[in-house]
Amino acid sequence: MRLNPIILFVLIGLADIALYITRPFGDNFYILADLLPVINSSLFFLFAFLAYKPYGYKNIQGKSLFFMFLGALSWFLAETAWFLYELNGIMSPKISLADFFWLLGYPFFIIGIFNLFKISKSKITTTKIVFSSIITLFVTIFTLILIEFSSKSITLVEEILILSYVFLDSSLLLKTFIVVSNISKSEFFKSWSIILLSFSLILIADIIYYNIIEIYETGEWIDLLWILSYLSLAYGFYHHLKTTKKIIKS
Protein backbone atom coordinates (compact mmCIF):
# COMPACT_ATOMS: atom_id res chain seq x y z
CA MET A 1 0.00 0.00 0.00
CA ARG A 2 1.37 3.39 -1.03
CA LEU A 3 1.88 5.84 1.84
CA ASN A 4 0.04 9.14 1.48
CA PRO A 5 2.69 11.90 1.10
CA ILE A 6 0.80 14.15 3.53
CA ILE A 7 0.98 11.43 6.18
CA LEU A 8 4.69 11.06 5.44
CA PHE A 9 5.30 14.77 6.04
CA VAL A 10 3.32 14.57 9.29
CA LEU A 11 5.32 11.52 10.42
CA ILE A 12 8.60 13.32 9.71
CA GLY A 13 7.41 16.28 11.76
CA LEU A 14 6.33 14.04 14.63
CA ALA A 15 9.70 12.24 14.47
CA ASP A 16 11.49 15.61 14.75
CA ILE A 17 9.43 16.50 17.82
CA ALA A 18 9.91 13.03 19.35
CA LEU A 19 13.68 13.33 19.02
CA TYR A 20 13.63 16.62 20.90
CA ILE A 21 11.49 15.07 23.63
CA THR A 22 13.60 11.94 24.06
CA ARG A 23 16.94 13.66 23.28
CA PRO A 24 18.92 10.50 22.38
CA PHE A 25 22.75 10.32 22.61
CA GLY A 26 22.81 12.36 25.82
CA ASP A 27 25.49 15.05 25.68
CA ASN A 28 26.02 14.30 21.99
CA PHE A 29 22.42 15.17 21.10
CA TYR A 30 23.73 18.44 19.63
CA ILE A 31 25.06 16.46 16.64
CA LEU A 32 21.58 15.19 15.83
CA ALA A 33 20.11 18.62 16.59
CA ASP A 34 22.46 20.13 13.98
CA LEU A 35 21.76 17.36 11.48
CA LEU A 36 17.95 17.67 11.53
CA PRO A 37 17.92 21.17 9.92
CA VAL A 38 20.22 19.82 7.19
CA ILE A 39 17.83 16.95 6.49
CA ASN A 40 14.69 19.09 6.52
CA SER A 41 16.24 21.89 4.45
CA SER A 42 17.34 19.26 1.91
CA LEU A 43 13.67 18.29 1.54
CA PHE A 44 12.88 21.97 1.07
CA PHE A 45 15.32 22.50 -1.81
CA LEU A 46 14.46 19.08 -3.33
CA PHE A 47 10.74 19.84 -3.59
CA ALA A 48 11.43 23.44 -4.67
CA PHE A 49 13.44 21.99 -7.56
CA LEU A 50 10.74 19.42 -8.39
CA ALA A 51 8.12 22.19 -8.38
CA TYR A 52 10.25 24.22 -10.79
CA LYS A 53 11.14 21.33 -13.12
CA PRO A 54 7.79 21.03 -15.04
CA TYR A 55 7.99 24.71 -16.04
CA GLY A 56 11.64 25.24 -16.82
CA TYR A 57 12.97 28.77 -17.19
CA LYS A 58 10.50 29.56 -20.00
CA ASN A 59 7.77 31.60 -18.33
CA ILE A 60 7.14 33.80 -15.30
CA GLN A 61 5.95 30.87 -13.18
CA GLY A 62 9.13 28.96 -14.00
CA LYS A 63 11.34 31.96 -13.27
CA SER A 64 9.61 32.50 -9.93
CA LEU A 65 10.10 28.87 -8.90
CA PHE A 66 13.70 28.85 -10.18
CA PHE A 67 14.67 31.69 -7.83
CA MET A 68 12.75 30.07 -4.96
CA PHE A 69 14.79 26.92 -5.62
CA LEU A 70 18.04 28.92 -5.54
CA GLY A 71 17.00 30.41 -2.20
CA ALA A 72 16.18 26.95 -0.85
CA LEU A 73 19.53 25.60 -2.06
CA SER A 74 21.33 28.52 -0.43
CA TRP A 75 19.66 27.84 2.94
CA PHE A 76 20.50 24.14 2.66
CA LEU A 77 24.16 25.07 2.12
CA ALA A 78 23.94 27.39 5.15
CA GLU A 79 22.62 24.59 7.37
CA THR A 80 25.30 22.23 6.02
CA ALA A 81 28.05 24.76 6.75
CA TRP A 82 26.72 25.28 10.29
CA PHE A 83 26.57 21.51 10.84
CA LEU A 84 30.21 21.15 9.78
CA TYR A 85 31.25 23.97 12.13
CA GLU A 86 29.57 22.20 15.05
CA LEU A 87 30.68 18.70 14.09
CA ASN A 88 34.32 19.71 13.91
CA GLY A 89 34.18 21.86 17.03
CA ILE A 90 35.06 24.99 15.08
CA MET A 91 34.12 28.26 16.75
CA SER A 92 31.89 30.03 14.25
CA PRO A 93 33.13 33.54 13.34
CA LYS A 94 30.89 36.56 13.89
CA ILE A 95 29.91 36.42 10.24
CA SER A 96 30.32 32.84 9.09
CA LEU A 97 30.02 31.00 5.79
CA ALA A 98 26.63 29.82 7.05
CA ASP A 99 25.54 33.46 7.47
CA PHE A 100 26.71 34.19 3.92
CA PHE A 101 24.46 31.46 2.49
CA TRP A 102 21.52 32.35 4.74
CA LEU A 103 21.70 36.00 3.70
CA LEU A 104 22.25 35.04 0.06
CA GLY A 105 18.97 33.15 0.06
CA TYR A 106 16.84 36.24 0.73
CA PRO A 107 17.51 38.06 -2.60
CA PHE A 108 16.65 34.86 -4.47
CA PHE A 109 13.38 34.47 -2.56
CA ILE A 110 12.45 38.12 -3.04
CA ILE A 111 13.12 37.94 -6.80
CA GLY A 112 10.93 34.83 -6.92
CA ILE A 113 8.15 36.64 -5.08
CA PHE A 114 8.39 39.66 -7.39
CA ASN A 115 7.81 37.34 -10.34
CA LEU A 116 4.64 36.19 -8.61
CA PHE A 117 3.41 39.79 -8.70
CA LYS A 118 3.41 39.47 -12.49
CA ILE A 119 1.56 36.15 -12.35
CA SER A 120 -1.10 37.59 -10.04
CA LYS A 121 -1.40 40.63 -12.33
CA SER A 122 -1.19 42.74 -9.20
CA LYS A 123 0.25 46.22 -9.46
CA ILE A 124 2.98 47.16 -7.02
CA THR A 125 1.29 50.34 -5.83
CA THR A 126 2.81 53.07 -3.67
CA THR A 127 0.37 52.12 -0.89
CA LYS A 128 1.60 48.52 -0.85
CA ILE A 129 5.24 49.60 -0.84
CA VAL A 130 4.66 52.09 2.01
CA PHE A 131 2.62 49.57 4.03
CA SER A 132 5.24 46.86 3.59
CA SER A 133 8.08 49.25 4.49
CA ILE A 134 6.36 50.56 7.64
CA ILE A 135 5.59 47.08 9.00
CA THR A 136 9.10 45.85 8.19
CA LEU A 137 10.70 48.81 9.96
CA PHE A 138 8.36 48.41 12.94
CA VAL A 139 9.29 44.75 13.43
CA THR A 140 12.99 45.57 13.05
CA ILE A 141 12.87 48.46 15.54
CA PHE A 142 10.83 46.33 17.96
CA THR A 143 13.51 43.62 17.79
CA LEU A 144 16.24 46.21 18.33
CA ILE A 145 14.49 47.43 21.49
CA LEU A 146 14.18 43.86 22.79
CA ILE A 147 17.87 43.23 22.10
CA GLU A 148 18.87 46.41 23.96
CA PHE A 149 16.88 45.33 27.01
CA SER A 150 17.80 41.64 27.03
CA SER A 151 21.37 41.44 25.71
CA LYS A 152 24.34 43.09 27.36
CA SER A 153 27.36 41.69 25.55
CA ILE A 154 26.37 41.63 21.88
CA THR A 155 28.89 43.37 19.64
CA LEU A 156 27.93 45.97 17.04
CA VAL A 157 28.67 43.50 14.23
CA GLU A 158 26.40 40.88 15.82
CA GLU A 159 23.65 43.45 16.34
CA ILE A 160 23.79 44.57 12.69
CA LEU A 161 23.71 40.93 11.57
CA ILE A 162 20.74 40.20 13.82
CA LEU A 163 18.76 43.19 12.55
CA SER A 164 19.60 42.26 8.95
CA TYR A 165 17.97 38.87 9.42
CA VAL A 166 14.86 40.32 11.07
CA PHE A 167 14.56 43.07 8.42
CA LEU A 168 14.89 40.53 5.59
CA ASP A 169 12.51 38.06 7.31
CA SER A 170 9.88 40.78 7.68
CA SER A 171 10.34 42.07 4.14
CA LEU A 172 10.08 38.56 2.66
CA LEU A 173 7.04 37.71 4.77
CA LEU A 174 5.13 40.87 3.85
CA LYS A 175 5.89 40.59 0.15
CA THR A 176 4.69 36.99 0.22
CA PHE A 177 1.54 38.04 2.11
CA ILE A 178 0.71 40.72 -0.47
CA VAL A 179 1.11 38.22 -3.30
CA VAL A 180 -0.93 35.50 -1.56
CA SER A 181 -3.74 37.98 -0.87
CA ASN A 182 -3.90 38.65 -4.62
CA ILE A 183 -4.08 35.02 -5.78
CA SER A 184 -6.94 33.85 -3.57
CA LYS A 185 -8.74 32.41 -6.63
CA SER A 186 -5.65 30.69 -8.02
CA GLU A 187 -5.13 26.93 -7.90
CA PHE A 188 -1.82 27.67 -6.16
CA PHE A 189 -3.32 29.73 -3.34
CA LYS A 190 -3.02 26.89 -0.81
CA SER A 191 0.59 26.15 -1.81
CA TRP A 192 1.70 29.76 -1.34
CA SER A 193 -0.31 30.07 1.88
CA ILE A 194 1.68 27.17 3.33
CA ILE A 195 4.90 28.87 2.21
CA LEU A 196 3.69 32.12 3.82
CA LEU A 197 3.05 30.28 7.11
CA SER A 198 6.55 28.80 6.94
CA PHE A 199 8.17 32.21 6.52
CA SER A 200 6.14 33.39 9.52
CA LEU A 201 7.61 30.60 11.66
CA ILE A 202 11.12 31.60 10.59
CA LEU A 203 10.55 35.23 11.56
CA ILE A 204 9.18 34.20 14.98
CA ALA A 205 12.10 31.80 15.53
CA ASP A 206 14.67 34.44 14.57
CA ILE A 207 13.18 37.07 16.90
CA ILE A 208 13.11 34.63 19.82
CA TYR A 209 16.64 33.42 19.08
CA TYR A 210 18.13 36.89 19.00
CA ASN A 211 16.65 37.61 22.41
CA ILE A 212 18.09 34.48 24.02
CA ILE A 213 21.34 34.49 22.03
CA GLU A 214 23.51 34.81 25.16
CA ILE A 215 22.10 31.62 26.71
CA TYR A 216 21.29 29.69 23.53
CA GLU A 217 22.83 26.28 22.96
CA THR A 218 22.29 23.89 20.06
CA GLY A 219 19.36 21.59 20.82
CA GLU A 220 17.12 24.24 22.40
CA TRP A 221 13.40 23.84 21.75
CA ILE A 222 13.44 26.91 19.53
CA ASP A 223 15.39 24.86 16.97
CA LEU A 224 12.16 22.98 16.26
CA LEU A 225 10.64 26.15 14.77
CA TRP A 226 13.38 26.28 12.13
CA ILE A 227 13.28 22.52 11.56
CA LEU A 228 9.48 22.44 11.15
CA SER A 229 9.50 25.58 9.00
CA TYR A 230 11.83 23.82 6.54
CA LEU A 231 9.51 20.82 6.53
CA SER A 232 6.52 23.09 6.01
CA LEU A 233 8.28 24.82 3.09
CA ALA A 234 9.01 21.40 1.60
CA TYR A 235 5.32 20.50 1.89
CA GLY A 236 4.30 23.83 0.33
CA PHE A 237 6.38 23.11 -2.77
CA TYR A 238 5.23 19.47 -2.82
CA HIS A 239 1.66 20.79 -2.88
CA HIS A 240 2.62 23.18 -5.69
CA LEU A 241 4.05 20.23 -7.66
CA LYS A 242 0.92 18.15 -7.07
CA THR A 243 -1.30 21.05 -8.21
CA THR A 244 0.79 21.52 -11.36
CA LYS A 245 0.41 17.83 -12.24
CA LYS A 246 -3.38 18.10 -11.80
CA ILE A 247 -3.50 21.12 -14.12
CA ILE A 248 -1.38 19.35 -16.75
CA LYS A 249 -3.64 16.27 -16.66
CA SER A 250 -6.88 18.28 -16.93
N, C-alpha and C positions, 0 to 999 in steps of 0.2 A: 504493500500500500504506500502510495506516494505521500510524503509529509507536506502538509500545507505550509507554504513559505512564511505566512503570517505567524503560524504557530512556532516555526523555527526561529524567527526573530524574537518572539516572546520568550522562548526557552533560553536563547543566548542572553537576553537581558536578565532573566531570573538567575541564570548561572553566574553572571557578573555579580549580582547582589549577594547570592549565596556565598561566593568566595570572600566577599568583604565581611560577611557575618561570621564565617568559620575561620577565616584568616589562616589558611594552611601554611606550613613551613616556618611557623614561629617568627623569629627575628629576621628570617630571609623572605618574609612575605612581600617586602618592598620590590623584589625582583618580579614577582607575579603582578604586583600593582603597577609596575612600569610597563609590563608586557601587554596588559589588557588594553590600554589605549592604542598600542601599535596594532593589535589584532582588530579592534573595532574600527579604527581609522582606515585599515586596509580594506575592510568591507565597504566603507564609505567611498573610497576612490574607485574600487572595483565596480560598484553599482553605478557610480557617476559615469564611468567609462561606458558601461553597458547601455546606459540610458542615452548617451551621446551617439553610440555606434550606428543605430538605424538611420540617423539623419546625415552623418558626415558633416563636413564643414561647407555645406552647400547653401544653407538657408539661415535665417535669423535664429530659428529654434536650435539648429545644429551648432551655430556659433555660441549661443548662450550656454548650451550644455558643455561645449568644449572648454570654455573658460571655467565653468563650475568644476569640471573634471581636473583642470590644472590646479585650481584652489585646493581640491580634495587631495591631490597628489602631494602638493606642497605641505599640507598639514600632516599627511602620513610620514613624509620625510622628517618633519619636525619632531613627531613622536618617536621615530626611530632614532634620531640623533640624541634625544633626551634619554631614551632607554640605554643607549651605548655609554653615555656619560655616567649614568647610575651604575650600570653593570660593571664598568671598569673602575669605579670609585674615583672618577675624575671630578674635581670641583668645577661646576659650571661657571664660566665667566659671567660678568654682569650682563653682557649682551652676547648670547651664545649662538652657535650654528642653528640650534633649535629655534631660537627667537627669530633668526633670519628667515627660516622657512615658514614659521607661523605668520610673521608680518607679510611675507611675500604672498601668502594665500589670499589676503584681503583684496588687493587690487584685481586679482583674477575673479573672485566672487562678485565684486562690484561691477566689473565689465560684463559678466554674465547676466547680472540683474538688469543692467541698463539695456541689454539686448531684449530682455523680456518686456521692457517698456514699449518697444517697437511692436512686439507680438500682440500685446494687449491694446495697441493703438491708443495708448494713454499719453496725453501731452504732459511734458514735464513743466508744469506751470510754476510761476514765481511763488504762489501760495504754498505749493507742495515743497519747494526748495526751502522756503523760510521756515515752514513747520518742521521739516526734517532737521534743519540746522539748529533750531531752538531746542528741540527735545534732545538732540545729540549733545549739545553744549551743557544742557541742564544735568544730564546723567553724568557727564564727565566732571563737571564742577562738584556735583554731589559726592562723587567718588573721591575727589581731591580733598574735600572737607573731612570725609570719613578717615582717609589716610592720615591727615594732619592730627586728628584726635586719637587715632588708635596706634599709629606707628611712630616710634621715636628715633630709630636708627637707620631708616631708609635713606640711601644716598640720592643725590639729585638725578643721577643717571637712571637709577632704579625707578624713581618717581615719574620721570618722563616716559620711561618704557611702559610702566603700569598704565598711565593715562593714555598712551598711544593705543594700547589694547582696548581699553574701555571706549575710547572715542571711535575706533574702527568697528568694534562690536555693535555699538549703538547705531552708527551710520549704516552698517550692513543690515541690521535688523529693521530699521525704519524704511530703508529702500525696498527691502523684501516685502514689508507690510503694505506699502503703497501699491506695489505691483499686484500682490495677492488680492487686495481689495478691488482691483480693476479687472480681475479675471474670474470673478465669482461664477460666471456662466460657462467657463471653459471646462473641458474634460480633465484638465490638469490642475484644477483648483485644489483638490484634495492633496495631490502630490506636493505642491508648493506650500500649502498650509502646514504640512508635516515638516517641511524644511524650515519654515518660519518658526515653528515651535522649537525646533532643534537649535536655531540661532539664539532664541530666547534663553534656553538652558545654558548656553555657552556664556552669554552676557551675565547671567545671574552667578554662574560659577566663578567667572573672572572677578566680579565685584567682591564676592565673599573671600576668594583667595587673597586678593590684595589687601584685605583688612585683617587677615590672620597670617600674613606672610612671615612674620617674625617667629611664629610658633608652628608653622606648617611643616609636616614631614610627609614623605611619600607614603601612601596607604591611608591617608585621612579619608573620611567619608565623602568629603567634597569631590574627591576624584571620580566618584560614581556619576556626578553630573556631567563631567566631560566624557566619560566612557559611554554613558547612555545617550548623550547627545550625538556622538559619532554613530552609534547604532541606529538612532532615530533618523539621522541624515541618510544612512545607507538604506533604510526602509523607504524614505521619501523618494529616493531615486529608483529603488526597485519598483515602487508603485507607478512612477513615471514611465518606466520601461514596460510594465504590464499594460498601462493605458495606451501606450503607443502601439503595442502589438494588437490590442483590440481594435484600434482605429484602422490599422493596416488591413486587418481581416474583414472589417465591415465594408 
